[in-house]
Amino acid sequence: MMRALRRVVAGPIGRFLLGGASTTLVSYAVYLVLLAFLPYLAAYWIAYAVGVAWSYLANTLFVFRQRPSLARALAFPLVYAIQLAAGSLLMVVLVQHLGLPAKVAPLLVVVLTLPLTYVASRWIVTTPHFFRRTDAVMPTVDPTVPSRVPTWVDDTVAALFALAVGACVFLSWPLDLHTPIGTGGDATSAQYIFKSILEHGSYTRNPDVGAPFGATMYDYPIPEPTHHAFIRLIGLFSKDPFVAFNLFYLLSFAVAAFTACWALRRLGIGRLPAIAGAIAFALLPYHFLRFGHVFLASYAAIPVFGYYALRLATYQAAHVPGAVRIGWLPVLTIATAAGMGVYYAWFGLLFVVFAAALGAARTRQWQPLRVGAVFATAIVAVIALALLPNAIYHASEGANAAVAARLPQESEIYGLRITQLLYPTPGHRVGALDAFMAVYRQSAPNVNENSTAALGLIGALGFLAALGALFFGDARKYAGLWAAGALCVAGVLYATIGGFGAIVGRLLLPELRGLNRISVFIGFFALYAFFVAVGAWARGRARLPVEVASTILVVAIACFDQVPAKGLSHQNAGAIAPRRALYARIRAALPDGARVFELPYTFFPESPHPVGSYNLLEPYLFTNGLKWSFGDMHGRPADVWNQQVAALSGKEFSDALARAGFAAVYVDRRGYKDGGAAIERDLRAQFGAPIVEDAELGRAVYRVAEARPDMVPHVAVELGRGWSGWSKAGNVEVSSTAGDADLVVANPVPSELPIALRFHLASTTSRKLIVSYDDRVISVHALRAGEDLEISTAIDARAGVSRLSLRSEAPVAPTAPDTAAAPSIRISALSWGVSGRF
């Protein structure tokens, strides 16, 4: 027993413990000195850096008894980044959440991370072939040859480094994930989607907004099942939408770096260059500038599509190592990537198809086309399945032209520019470059979201290298570089202003207008090209110094050049605290399940109202147990009812709210030119003084009186399925239909209401018209061509949303005007009200 113990003490483990003890003493001494001048976390990081340097010397010379190496010394901190991340997290937990003294916490952190430190140190110091040396250009590393160190270790190192950078840019200390990194605009819209998924399992239906009928989002499809599944996974740990939003965005840095490193390693890029390239890819300016569009900022799918596209474009033969084949794992990988955004799925589909055709043309083989066809089918199938619920809803409820109508010319407005790919990052740290971009934004036409397309210095060099290889290089000798150039050119030709994407937008898909978003694909191909070009330049030279130097330079330049210095959101608990306090007061003043009517009225989504497109979602995000009026799709029943009630005033307004079960009115004064003075005079006259008010934030809440039988409810009636939408014909609003159509009746009262309706119909052809409600025929009318017929009818409108149907049957005897080329029925002068009061 004692002999075995002596062997352990005298062996590497014992020496490691002694070396670790000396490292601990040195770093702890530095920590104590710095703690007198710096915050505990900053002192810990600096002391940690000193400890890493001491640890490398101790492990090399004493523990594992190896000769020191510059390459290993430079690589040592990269692996120790894992322990730094784990140690920082443990420090926050121990000090902030468990209350451990700041002077004691580092000692416990050392003990807890000791096994990780030993494995990492042994890996770096003793692995003889940590750096592979080869003169090959493509690939530099054979991905089919197993490495002593699993590739997921490289992927994890890149992921943790990118995550650390993202956390440093956006988070404040002490760490508080319950404070959103940012609010307002698209960030608020995304947080609403997060909360819908966390609380109701899907973004498509939410009973807590769109009161009194609840909200749907089928008219605004977000076919991203992979992202939705990830949100549900986060929901297993926290239902707070701000926590989920923060984690989703920050982890998007890690996942993008992980998949990029995975792809670059499998494409033959060496270990350290792949880690550096993955970090540079995760830190593209696009990632930071797209903060509000959090789903677009999560672009981990691009390396997956990029990897398979490059493999197809450089295809040689089925027996060649690394050749892409049809199998369940590649198809599953492609399908998972397709579920991470319809834009990325569409661009990925285009690149896969183009690369397959390119590979088939180069090799005169069918196999690349077969593989590409299977991958394309998987992409289309995922998007089709994700859109299936939306298609079913539209088949039942009709299409909604009022939401997210895109124009074909928008594909050119939001197209890609080569200048913006190569120009500096907006908000650059160098003042002269930032000023240059400010002048460009002011002088160039149509500078919009396409300003996020910057590749950064490394990406720009890679892009130019790829183009040079395509036009002037040897396609056989530099196959990977040539393929990257071809894919970059294909992306530019499709997405540039006036390119092929504009043709597709005009003829087929105007919805996919943000063509500049292809820049992330070009960024991946450009970074890959950069490292292949560096490998080609280093052929015949000592590769080790080149790899180490390029890795350090790329990571340093990426952090300095690609991360904007201004214009980014940042956690600000002080700014959020007043809003939290306001909504806590509102929640305390209202009973569970209370309905709150929000003013001013604005439609959802993408409203140009001064109150902002999504600011009226803020009350829902900061409260639980209440039901808010804003949030149903524009043109759907809840939105129509809210719009009509908001236009009422005085007793009509208060009666409508009371009978619909509303307990309060929430006023956001920012949405009024007069600060809400006029509307609030009316509210005070009806409801008295506000029960909650915050002059600083410009919000007020009024309590609605309880409903009485003598109060008149408001029932909304609007065009339903089949109509073209309202338009002006002189001074009259009209709509038309070429076939059957219906009117939507929205009754907020939990019982039937007798409703009287009146409208005029005119037909271009003679026909018989059947009016029915809930499958019960109410009346039958003979419409004569060219004649105007007034129809008056009464129904007992059931609670909720129902439909009054207008159905054409066998035509009546034709008349002379029956010569119209396009038979249609026109409706006008629609009016209605509660029977006895109309």
C-alpha positions in Angstrom: 0.0 0.0 0.0 2.7 2.5 1.0 4.8 1.4 -2.0 1.9 2.1 -4.3 1.3 5.4 -2.7 5.0 6.4 -3.1 4.8 5.5 -6.8 1.7 7.7 -7.2 3.4 10.6 -5.3 6.6 10.2 -7.3 4.8 9.8 -10.6 3.2 12.3 -12.9 0.1 12.6 -10.7 2.1 13.5 -7.6 4.3 15.9 -9.5 1.2 17.4 -11.0 -0.3 18.0 -7.6 3.0 19.6 -6.4 3.2 21.7 -9.6 -0.5 22.6 -9.2 0.1 23.6 -5.6 2.9 26.0 -6.6 0.7 27.4 -9.4 -2.1 27.9 -6.9 0.2 29.7 -4.5 1.6 32.0 -7.2 -1.8 32.8 -8.7 -3.5 33.2 -5.3 -0.8 35.6 -4.2 -1.3 37.7 -7.3 -5.1 37.5 -6.8 -4.8 38.9 -3.2 -2.6 41.7 -4.3 -4.9 42.7 -7.2 -8.0 42.3 -5.1 -7.1 45.5 -3.3 -7.3 47.5 -6.5 -9.7 45.6 -8.8 -13.1 43.8 -8.7 -12.9 40.2 -7.7 -13.6 38.8 -11.2 -11.1 41.0 -12.9 -8.5 40.1 -10.3 -9.3 36.5 -10.8 -8.8 36.6 -14.6 -5.4 38.4 -14.4 -4.2 36.0 -11.6 -5.4 33.1 -13.8 -3.3 34.3 -16.7 -0.2 34.4 -14.5 -1.1 31.0 -13.2 -1.4 29.6 -16.8 2.1 30.8 -17.7 3.5 29.3 -14.4 1.6 26.1 -14.9 3.0 25.6 -18.4 6.6 25.8 -17.2 5.9 23.6 -14.2 4.1 20.9 -16.3 6.6 20.9 -19.1 9.8 21.0 -17.0 8.8 19.2 -13.8 5.6 17.2 -14.2 5.8 15.6 -17.6 9.6 16.3 -18.1 9.4 17.5 -21.7 11.4 20.1 -23.6 9.7 23.5 -23.8 8.2 24.3 -27.2 7.0 27.7 -28.5 4.1 26.0 -30.3 2.9 24.2 -27.1 3.3 27.3 -25.1 1.1 29.2 -27.5 -1.5 26.4 -27.6 -1.5 26.0 -23.8 -3.9 29.0 -23.2 -6.3 27.8 -25.9 -7.1 24.6 -24.1 -7.1 26.3 -20.7 -9.9 28.5 -22.0 -12.1 25.6 -21.1 -11.0 25.8 -17.5 -11.2 29.6 -17.5 -14.9 29.4 -18.6 -15.7 26.8 -16.0 -13.8 28.6 -13.3 -15.5 32.0 -14.1 -18.9 30.4 -13.9 -18.0 28.6 -10.6 -16.7 31.9 -9.2 -20.0 33.7 -10.0 -22.1 30.8 -8.5 -19.9 30.5 -5.4 -19.6 34.3 -4.6 -22.9 35.7 -5.9 -25.4 32.9 -5.4 -23.9 30.8 -2.6 -22.4 33.7 -0.6 -18.9 32.3 -0.4 -16.3 35.0 0.5 -14.5 36.3 -2.5 -11.1 35.5 -0.9 -12.0 31.8 -0.4 -13.9 31.0 -3.7 -10.8 30.7 -5.9 -9.4 27.9 -3.7 -12.5 25.8 -4.2 -12.6 26.6 -7.9 -9.1 25.1 -8.2 -10.1 21.9 -6.5 -13.2 21.5 -8.6 -11.4 22.1 -11.9 -8.3 20.0 -11.1 -9.3 16.9 -13.1 -9.9 19.0 -16.2 -6.6 20.8 -15.8 -4.7 17.6 -15.6 -6.2 16.1 -18.7 -5.7 19.3 -20.7 -2.1 19.7 -19.5 -1.1 16.2 -20.3 -2.8 16.5 -23.8 -0.8 19.6 -24.7 2.6 18.7 -23.2 2.9 15.1 -24.1 1.1 14.6 -27.4 4.0 14.3 -29.9 2.0 15.0 -33.1 -0.3 17.7 -31.8 0.6 19.7 -34.9 0.4 17.8 -38.1 3.0 18.6 -40.7 2.1 18.1 -44.4 2.6 19.8 -47.7 -0.8 19.0 -49.1 -3.0 22.0 -50.1 -6.4 20.4 -50.1 -6.9 18.8 -47.6 -4.2 19.8 -45.2 -5.4 17.1 -42.8 -7.0 13.8 -43.9 -10.3 13.7 -42.0 -10.4 9.9 -42.3 -7.3 9.5 -40.2 -8.2 9.2 -36.5 -6.5 11.7 -34.2 -5.3 10.9 -30.7 -7.4 13.9 -29.6 -11.1 13.8 -30.6 -12.1 16.6 -32.9 -15.0 17.6 -30.6 -12.3 18.9 -28.3 -11.3 21.4 -31.0 -14.9 22.2 -31.6 -15.5 22.8 -27.9 -12.5 25.1 -27.5 -13.7 27.3 -30.4 -17.2 27.3 -29.0 -16.2 28.3 -25.5 -13.9 31.1 -26.8 -16.7 32.5 -29.0 -19.2 32.2 -26.1 -16.8 34.1 -23.9 -16.4 36.9 -26.4 -20.2 37.2 -26.8 -20.7 37.2 -23.0 -18.1 39.9 -22.5 -19.7 42.1 -25.2 -23.3 41.8 -24.1 -23.4 40.8 -20.4 -22.9 42.9 -17.3 -21.5 41.8 -14.0 -22.6 40.6 -11.6 -24.3 38.0 -13.9 -28.1 38.3 -14.1 -29.7 36.3 -17.0 -33.1 37.6 -16.0 -32.2 41.0 -17.3 -32.7 41.0 -21.1 -29.6 41.9 -23.1 -31.9 44.3 -25.0 -35.5 45.2 -25.6 -37.5 47.1 -28.1 -38.0 46.5 -31.8 -37.4 43.0 -33.2 -35.8 41.9 -29.9 -39.2 42.4 -28.2 -40.9 40.5 -31.0 -38.5 37.6 -30.6 -39.0 37.6 -26.8 -42.8 37.3 -27.4 -42.2 34.3 -29.6 -40.0 32.8 -26.9 -42.6 33.3 -24.2 -45.3 31.8 -26.4 -43.3 28.7 -27.0 -42.2 28.3 -23.4 -45.8 28.7 -22.0 -47.9 27.3 -24.8 -45.6 25.0 -26.7 -45.9 26.9 -30.0 -45.6 30.4 -31.3 -48.8 29.9 -33.5 -51.4 30.3 -30.7 -51.4 32.4 -27.6 -54.5 32.9 -25.4 -52.8 35.5 -23.3 -52.6 38.2 -26.0 -55.1 39.3 -28.6 -57.9 39.5 -26.0 -60.8 39.0 -26.0 -60.4 36.1 -28.5 -56.7 35.2 -28.3 -54.0 35.5 -30.9 -52.7 33.4 -33.7 -49.5 33.7 -35.8 -50.3 31.4 -38.7 -50.2 34.4 -41.1 -46.6 35.2 -40.1 -44.9 31.8 -40.5 -41.6 31.0 -38.7 -40.7 27.6 -40.1 -37.7 26.9 -37.8 -38.4 23.7 -35.9 -34.8 23.2 -34.8 -34.8 26.6 -33.2 -38.2 26.0 -31.6 -37.0 22.7 -30.2 -33.9 24.4 -28.7 -36.1 27.0 -27.0 -38.2 24.2 -25.5 -35.0 22.6 -24.3 -34.0 25.8 -22.6 -37.5 25.9 -21.1 -36.7 22.7 -19.2 -34.4 24.9 -17.0 -36.3 28.3 -17.0 -39.6 29.6 -18.2 -38.4 33.2 -18.1 -38.5 34.5 -21.7 -35.6 36.9 -21.0 -33.4 34.0 -19.6 -34.3 31.9 -22.6 -33.7 34.8 -25.0 -30.3 35.7 -23.5 -29.1 32.0 -23.4 -30.3 31.4 -27.0 -28.5 34.4 -28.3 -25.3 33.8 -26.4 -25.2 30.1 -27.2 -25.6 31.0 -30.9 -22.0 32.1 -30.7 -20.9 28.8 -29.3 -23.0 26.7 -31.7 -21.8 28.6 -34.7 -18.2 28.2 -33.7 -18.8 24.5 -33.0 -20.3 23.7 -36.4 -17.7 25.9 -38.2 -14.8 24.1 -36.5 -16.5 20.7 -37.3 -16.8 21.7 -41.0 -13.4 23.2 -41.3 -11.7 20.2 -39.7 -13.6 17.8 -42.0 -12.6 19.9 -44.9 -9.0 19.3 -44.1 -8.0 22.5 -42.2 -5.5 21.9 -39.5 -6.4 21.9 -35.8 -5.3 25.4 -34.8 -6.4 27.1 -38.0 -9.8 25.4 -37.8 -10.3 26.7 -34.3 -9.2 30.2 -35.3 -11.5 30.1 -38.4 -14.4 28.9 -36.4 -13.9 31.8 -33.9 -13.7 34.3 -36.7 -16.9 32.9 -38.3 -18.8 33.1 -35.0 -17.7 36.7 -34.5 -18.7 37.9 -38.0 -20.1 41.5 -37.7 -23.4 40.1 -38.9 -23.7 38.2 -35.6 -23.5 41.4 -33.5 -25.5 43.7 -35.9 -28.3 41.2 -36.2 -29.0 41.1 -32.4 -32.7 42.0 -32.7 -33.2 39.3 -35.4 -32.1 36.7 -32.9 -33.1 33.8 -35.2 -31.0 35.2 -38.1 -28.1 35.7 -35.6 -28.3 31.9 -35.0 -26.5 30.8 -38.1 -24.9 27.6 -37.1 -26.6 25.9 -40.1 -24.3 27.7 -42.6 -21.2 25.6 -41.9 -23.3 22.4 -42.4 -24.6 23.6 -45.8 -21.1 25.0 -46.7 -19.4 21.7 -45.8 -21.6 19.6 -48.0 -21.6 22.2 -50.8 -17.7 22.2 -50.9 -17.6 18.4 -50.8 -20.0 18.2 -53.7 -18.2 20.8 -55.7 -14.8 19.1 -55.2 -16.2 15.6 -55.6 -13.7 13.1 -57.2 -15.0 9.6 -56.8 -17.0 7.5 -54.4 -14.0 5.6 -53.2 -11.9 8.7 -52.3 -11.7 9.3 -48.6 -14.0 12.0 -47.4 -16.3 11.8 -50.4 -19.8 12.7 -49.5 -22.4 9.9 -49.7 -26.1 9.4 -49.2 -26.7 8.1 -45.6 -29.0 8.7 -42.7 -26.5 10.8 -40.8 -25.8 13.3 -43.6 -29.5 13.6 -44.4 -30.3 14.1 -40.7 -27.6 16.7 -40.4 -28.9 18.6 -43.5 -32.5 18.3 -42.2 -31.5 19.7 -38.8 -29.8 22.6 -40.5 -32.8 23.3 -42.7 -34.9 23.8 -39.5 -32.7 26.8 -38.5 -34.3 29.4 -40.7 -36.1 29.5 -44.0 -33.6 32.0 -45.5 -30.7 29.7 -44.6 -32.6 26.7 -45.8 -33.3 28.4 -49.1 -29.7 29.6 -49.6 -28.4 26.2 -48.5 -30.7 24.5 -51.1 -29.3 26.8 -53.8 -25.7 26.2 -52.9 -26.2 22.4 -52.6 -27.9 22.2 -56.0 -25.2 24.5 -57.6 -22.4 22.5 -56.0 -23.9 19.2 -57.1 -24.1 20.4 -60.7 -20.6 21.7 -60.5 -19.2 18.5 -59.1 -21.1 16.4 -61.8 -19.7 18.7 -64.6 -16.2 18.5 -63.3 -16.1 14.7 -62.9 -18.7 13.7 -65.6 -20.4 11.5 -63.0 -24.0 11.3 -61.8 -23.2 10.7 -58.1 -22.9 14.4 -57.1 -26.3 15.0 -58.6 -27.9 12.0 -56.8 -26.5 13.2 -53.4 -27.5 16.8 -54.1 -31.1 15.7 -55.0 -31.4 13.7 -51.8 -30.1 16.7 -49.8 -32.4 19.1 -51.6 -35.4 16.8 -51.0 -34.6 16.8 -47.3 -34.4 20.6 -47.1 -37.7 21.0 -49.0 -39.4 18.4 -46.8 -38.4 20.0 -43.6 -39.7 23.5 -44.7 -42.9 21.9 -46.1 -43.6 20.1 -42.9 -42.9 23.2 -40.8 -45.3 25.2 -43.0 -48.0 22.5 -42.9 -49.9 23.9 -39.9 -50.0 27.3 -41.6 -51.3 25.8 -44.8 -54.1 24.0 -42.9 -55.0 27.2 -41.1 -55.2 29.2 -44.3 -57.3 26.5 -46.0 -59.8 26.8 -43.1 -59.7 30.5 -42.3 -58.6 32.0 -45.6 -55.4 33.9 -46.5 -54.6 37.2 -45.0 -53.2 39.7 -47.4 -52.9 42.4 -44.6 -49.9 40.7 -43.0 -46.3 40.9 -44.2 -47.2 41.7 -47.8 -43.8 41.7 -49.7 -43.3 43.5 -53.0 -41.0 42.0 -55.7 -38.9 45.1 -55.9 -37.9 44.7 -52.3 -35.5 42.0 -53.4 -33.4 44.7 -54.9 -33.8 47.2 -52.1 -32.5 44.6 -49.6 -30.0 43.1 -52.0 -26.3 42.4 -51.5 -23.4 44.8 -52.4 -19.8 43.8 -52.9 -18.8 47.1 -51.4 -20.5 46.2 -48.1 -18.9 42.8 -48.1 -15.4 44.4 -48.3 -15.9 47.6 -46.4 -15.1 47.9 -42.7 -17.4 46.8 -40.0 -20.0 49.5 -39.1 -19.1 51.0 -35.7 -15.5 50.0 -36.2 -13.0 50.6 -33.3 -10.8 52.7 -35.6 -12.3 56.1 -35.7 -11.3 56.8 -39.3 -12.9 53.6 -40.5 -16.1 54.3 -38.5 -16.2 57.8 -40.0 -15.7 56.4 -43.5 -18.7 54.0 -43.0 -20.8 56.9 -41.6 -20.2 58.9 -44.8 -21.0 55.8 -46.9 -24.3 55.2 -45.1 -25.3 58.8 -45.7 -24.3 59.1 -49.3 -25.0 55.6 -50.8 -28.6 54.8 -51.8 -30.7 52.0 -50.1 -28.3 51.4 -47.2 -30.5 49.3 -44.8 -30.1 45.9 -43.2 -27.5 45.1 -46.0 -25.0 47.1 -43.9 -24.6 43.9 -41.8 -22.9 42.0 -44.6 -19.3 43.0 -43.8 -16.9 40.1 -43.8 -14.1 41.7 -41.8 -10.5 41.9 -42.8 -9.8 38.2 -42.7 -13.0 37.3 -44.6 -12.3 40.0 -47.2 -8.8 38.6 -47.9 -10.3 35.1 -48.2 -13.0 36.3 -50.5 -10.4 38.0 -52.8 -8.2 34.8 -52.6 -11.1 32.7 -53.6 -11.9 34.9 -56.6 -8.3 34.9 -57.7 -8.2 31.1 -57.6 -11.4 30.8 -59.5 -10.3 33.2 -62.3 -6.6 32.7 -62.4 -5.8 29.5 -60.5 -5.4 25.8 -61.3 -8.8 24.1 -60.6 -7.1 20.7 -60.2 -4.2 21.8 -58.0 -6.2 24.2 -55.8 -9.6 22.3 -55.9 -10.8 23.6 -52.6 -9.9 27.2 -53.2 -11.4 27.1 -56.7 -14.6 25.6 -55.4 -14.8 28.3 -52.7 -14.4 30.9 -55.3 -17.1 29.4 -57.5 -19.5 29.3 -54.6 -18.7 32.9 -53.6 -19.4 34.1 -57.1 -22.6 32.1 -57.3 -23.8 33.7 -54.0 -23.0 37.2 -55.3 -24.6 36.7 -58.6 -27.8 35.5 -56.9 -28.0 38.0 -54.1 -26.6 41.2 -55.6 -28.8 44.1 -56.5 -30.4 43.3 -59.9 -29.1 39.7 -59.7 -30.8 36.4 -60.2 -32.4 36.6 -56.8 -34.3 39.7 -57.9 -35.7 37.6 -60.8 -36.7 34.8 -58.4 -38.3 37.4 -56.2 -40.3 38.9 -59.0 -41.5 35.7 -60.5 -41.7 33.2 -57.6 -40.7 34.2 -54.0 -41.1 37.9 -53.2 -41.3 36.8 -49.5 -37.6 36.0 -49.5 -36.5 39.6 -50.0 -33.5 39.9 -47.6 -31.0 38.6 -50.2 -28.1 40.3 -48.3 -28.4 37.6 -45.7 -26.5 35.3 -47.9 -23.4 37.1 -46.8 -22.9 34.6 -43.9 -22.5 31.8 -46.5 -20.0 33.9 -48.4 -18.2 34.6 -45.1 -17.8 30.9 -44.4 -16.5 30.1 -47.9 -14.1 33.1 -47.6 -12.7 32.1 -44.3 -12.2 28.5 -45.6 -10.5 30.0 -48.7 -8.2 32.1 -46.5 -6.8 29.1 -44.6 -6.4 27.0 -47.7 -4.5 29.9 -49.3 -2.3 30.2 -46.2 -1.7 26.5 -46.4 -0.8 26.7 -50.1 1.6 29.6 -49.3 3.2 27.6 -46.5 3.7 24.4 -48.6 7.4 23.4 -48.3 7.9 25.6 -45.3 7.8 24.7 -41.7 4.1 24.6 -41.2 4.2 24.8 -37.4 5.2 28.4 -37.1 2.8 29.4 -39.9 -0.2 27.7 -38.2 0.6 29.2 -34.8 1.2 32.7 -36.2 -1.9 32.6 -38.4 -4.1 31.3 -35.5 -3.0 34.1 -33.1 -3.3 36.8 -35.8 -6.8 35.6 -37.0 -8.2 35.4 -33.5 -6.7 38.8 -32.5 -7.9 40.5 -35.7 -11.3 38.9 -35.5 -11.8 40.2 -32.0 -10.5 43.7 -32.8 -11.8 44.2 -36.4 -15.2 42.3 -36.5 -16.7 43.2 -33.1 -18.4 46.6 -33.4 -17.3 49.1 -30.8 -20.6 50.9 -30.6 -24.3 50.6 -31.5 -24.7 47.3 -29.7 -27.3 46.4 -27.0 -26.0 45.7 -23.6 -27.5 44.5 -20.3 -28.7 47.4 -18.2 -30.5 46.3 -15.1 -30.9 49.9 -14.0 -32.9 50.8 -17.1 -35.1 47.7 -16.8 -35.8 48.1 -13.0 -38.3 50.9 -13.4 -40.3 48.9 -15.9 -40.2 45.8 -13.7 -41.5 47.9 -10.8 -44.3 49.4 -13.0 -45.5 46.1 -14.2 -45.3 44.6 -10.7 -47.7 47.4 -9.5 -50.0 46.7 -12.4 -50.1 43.0 -11.7 -50.8 43.6 -8.0 -53.7 45.9 -8.8 -55.5 43.4 -11.1 -57.0 40.0 -10.4 -55.7 36.8 -12.0 -56.9 36.4 -15.6 -57.9 40.0 -15.9 -58.2 41.4 -19.4 -56.4 44.6 -20.2 -57.2 46.8 -23.2 -54.1 48.5 -24.7 -54.1 52.0 -26.2 -53.2 53.4 -28.6 -54.4 50.8 -31.1 -51.8 49.6 -33.6 -51.7 46.5 -35.6 -49.4 43.5 -35.4 -46.8 42.9 -36.9 -44.7 45.6 -38.6 -46.8 48.6 -37.7 -45.4 52.1 -38.5 -47.3 53.6 -35.5 -45.2 56.0 -33.3 -45.7 53.7 -30.3 -43.5 51.2 -32.1 -44.2 47.9 -33.9 -43.9 45.7 -30.8 -43.7 47.9 -27.7 -47.3 47.0 -26.7 -46.0 43.4 -26.2 -43.9 44.6 -23.3 -46.6 44.4 -20.7 -47.2 40.7 -21.6 -43.5 40.0 -21.3 -43.1 41.5 -17.9 -46.2 40.1 -16.3 -47.9 36.7 -15.8 -51.6 35.8 -15.3 -53.1 38.7 -17.3 -54.5 38.8 -20.8 -53.6 41.7 -23.1 -55.4 43.0 -26.1 -52.5 43.6 -28.5 -50.9 40.8 -30.4 -53.4 39.2 -32.8 -52.6 39.2 -36.5 -53.7 42.3 -38.4 -57.0 41.6 -40.0 -57.9 38.7 -37.8 -60.9 38.8 -35.5 -59.3 40.0 -32.3 -57.4 42.7 -34.2 -60.6 43.8 -36.0 -62.5 44.0 -32.7 -59.7 45.9 -31.0 -59.5 48.4 -33.9 -63.2 49.0 -33.9 -63.5 49.4 -30.1 -60.5 51.8 -30.0 -62.3 54.1 -32.4 -65.3 54.4 -30.0 -65.5 57.0 -27.3 -67.4 57.8 -24.1 -70.1 55.4 -23.0 -69.9 53.3 -26.1 -66.2 52.6 -25.4 -66.7 51.8 -21.7 -69.7 49.6 -22.4 -67.9 47.6 -25.0 -64.9 46.9 -22.7 -67.1 46.0 -19.7 -69.3 43.6 -21.6 -66.2 42.0 -23.2 -64.8 41.2 -19.7 -62.0 43.8 -19.7 -60.9 44.9 -16.2 -58.5 47.7 -17.2 -57.2 50.0 -19.9 -53.5 50.4 -20.3 -52.3 53.6 -22.0 -48.8 54.1 -23.5 -48.5 57.8 -23.8 -45.6 57.6 -26.1 -48.0 56.7 -28.9 -49.8 60.1 -28.9 -48.5 63.4 -30.2 -50.1 65.1 -27.2 -48.7 62.6 -24.7 -52.2 61.0 -24.3 -53.8 64.1 -22.9 -56.9 64.0 -25.0 -57.6 60.3 -24.7 -57.0 60.3 -21.0 -59.5 63.1 -20.5 -62.1 60.8 -21.9 -60.8 57.9 -19.8 -60.9 59.9 -16.6 -64.5 61.0 -17.4 -65.5 57.3 -17.8 -63.3 55.5 -15.2 -61.9 58.1 -12.8 -58.3 58.6 -11.9 -55.7 55.9 -13.0 -55.1 53.1 -10.5 -51.4 52.9 -11.7 -49.4 55.7 -13.3 -45.8 56.4 -14.1 -45.1 59.8 -15.5 -41.5 59.0 -16.2 -42.2 56.0 -18.3 -45.4 57.5 -19.8 -47.8 54.8 -18.8 -51.2 54.8 -17.0 -53.7 52.1 -16.2 -57.5 52.8 -15.6 -59.9 50.4 -14.0 -63.0 49.5 -16.1 -66.3 49.3 -14.3 -68.0 45.9 -13.9 -70.4 44.9 -16.6 -74.2 45.6 -16.3 -77.0 44.2 -18.4 -77.9 47.7 -19.7 -74.5 48.1 -21.2 -74.3 47.6 -25.0 -71.7 45.2 -26.2 -69.7 45.6 -29.4 -69.7 42.8 -32.0 -67.2 43.1 -34.8 -68.1 42.1 -38.3 -65.5 42.1 -41.1 -64.7 40.5 -44.4 -63.7 36.8 -44.2 -62.7 34.2 -46.7 -63.0 34.9 -50.4 -63.0 38.7 -50.4 -60.3 40.8 -52.1 -60.1 43.3 -49.2 -61.6 46.8 -48.9 -60.8 49.4 -51.6 -62.2 52.8 -52.4 -64.7 53.3 -55.3 -65.4 57.0 -55.1 -66.5 57.7 -51.6 -67.6 54.1 -50.9 -65.6 51.2 -49.6 -66.1 48.1 -51.7 -64.7 44.6 -51.9 -65.3 41.8 -54.4 -65.2 38.0 -54.7 -65.2 35.7 -57.7 -67.0 32.9 -55.8 -68.2 31.9 -52.4 -67.2 34.2 -49.5 -68.2 34.9 -45.9 -68.3 37.6 -43.2 -66.6 37.0 -39.9 -68.7 37.8 -36.8 -66.7 38.3 -33.5 -68.9 38.2 -30.4 -66.9 38.8 -27.1 -69.8 38.1 -24.8 -70.0 34.6 -23.4 -73.6 34.1 -24.7 -75.5 34.5 -27.9 -76.4 38.0 -29.1 -79.0 39.0 -31.6 -77.3 40.9 -34.4 -78.8 42.8 -37.4 -76.7 43.2 -40.5 -77.2 45.3 -43.7 -75.1 45.4 -46.8 -75.4 45.9 -50.6 -74.4 43.3 -53.2 -73.9 43.8 -56.9 -73.0 41.0 -59.4 -71.5 41.1 -62.9 -73.6 38.0 -63.8 -77.0 36.8 -62.8 -76.9 34.2 -60.0 -78.7 32.8 -57.0 -77.2 33.7 -53.7 -77.7 31.7 -50.5 -77.1 33.4 -47.1 -76.5 31.0 -44.3 -75.2 31.1 -40.7 -73.8 28.1 -38.9 -74.9 25.8 -41.8 -78.5 27.2 -41.5 -79.9 28.9 -44.5 -81.2 32.4 -43.6 -82.3 33.7 -47.0 -82.1 33.2 -50.7 -81.7 36.1 -53.2 -81.7 36.4 -57.0 -78.9 38.7 -58.1 -79.4 40.3 -61.5 -76.4 41.4 -63.4 -75.7 45.1 -63.0 -78.3 45.6 -60.2 -77.6 46.7 -56.7 -79.4 44.6 -54.0 -79.7 45.6 -50.4 -79.7 42.6 -48.0 -80.9 43.0 -44.4 -80.7 40.0 -42.1 -80.6 39.0 -38.4 -78.7 36.3 -36.6 -78.1 35.1 -33.1 -74.3 35.4 -33.0 -72.8 32.7 -30.9 -70.0 33.5 -28.5 -66.6 33.8 -30.1 -65.9 33.8 -33.8 -68.4 32.6 -36.3 -69.2 33.2 -40.0 -72.0 34.4 -42.2 -71.7 32.6 -45.5 -72.6 33.9 -49.0 -72.8 31.0 -51.5 -73.6 31.2 -55.2 -75.6 28.4 -56.8 -77.2 27.8 -60.2 -77.6 31.1 -62.0 -81.0 32.6 -62.5 -82.2 33.5 -66.0 -79.4 35.4 -67.7 -80.0 39.1 -68.7 -78.4 41.3 -71.3 -75.5 42.6 -69.1 -74.3 39.0 -68.5 -71.2 39.7 -70.7 -68.6 40.2 -68.0 -65.3 38.4 -68.7 -64.6 37.9 -64.9 -67.8 37.1 -63.0 -67.7 38.6 -59.5 -69.9 39.9 -56.6 -69.2 43.3 -55.0 -70.1 44.2 -51.5 -70.5 47.7 -50.1 -72.2 49.7 -47.3 -71.7 47.0 -44.7 -73.2 48.0 -41.3 -74.4 46.1 -38.3 -75.4 46.3 -34.6 -77.1 44.7 -31.7 -80.7 44.1 -32.6 -83.0 46.6 -31.1 -80.2 49.2 -30.9 -79.3 49.3 -34.6 
